[in-house]
Amino acid sequence: MGVVATYPFLASIGDGTLGILLGLSGGVLLYVGATHLLPQTEREPARNSFMALGAGVALALIIVSTGA
């Protein structure tokens, strides 16, 4: 329903404006995620956090190297 409701609005705006709006929504998502996740990571053991960080970096490298 969201796609159907917003498509006419999104089709009428320019690429620059769309980029700014997508960057803004990504920043808000990152902020909200960080404010809820960072306090939780302080309570977890450091070993688990380091393994999760390593897995995330490895996944990013795999994605970049395959060109996906």
N, C-alpha and C positions, 0 to 999 in steps of 0.2 A: 504494500500500500504506500510505503514511503517513496518508492521509486516513481510510482504513478503520480503521486501528489507533487513531487518536486521536479520532475523532468521538464515541464514547461519553463520553470524558473531557471534551471541550470542550463537549458538550451539557449536561453536568451542572454546570458552573461558571457563576457570575454574570457580568454584563456588566462590572462593575468589576474583577473579578479578571482577566477576559480582556483588558481594556484594559491592565492593569498588565503582564501577561505579554507582550502584543504590543509594548508600549513597551520592555520589557527586551530582547526579542529584536532589536528594531530598533536599540537602543543597542549591543548586542554586535556586530551586523552593521556598524554605522558604525565602531566601534572597530577591528575587524579589518580592514576596508577601508582605514581611514585609516593604520593602522600599516604596511600593506604598500604603499600608494600614495604616501604623502607622501615617503618616501625616494627613490622613483623620480622624482617631480616636481622634486626638487632637482637631478637630473642632466640634465633636459631643458632645452632653450633656453626662455627666458622668453617669447618670441614665441608659441610653441606653447601654452604654459600659458594665456596671456592669451586666445588665440583659443578654447580649450576652455572657459574660464570664461565668455566672452561667449556662446558657443553654448548653454551650460547655462542661463544666465540668460534668454536669448531663448526657449528651449524652455519654461522654467517660466512665463514671461509668456504664451506662446501657450496653454498648457494652462489657465492661470487665466482668461484672457480668453474662451476658448470654453466654459468651464464643464464640461469633461470630467472 
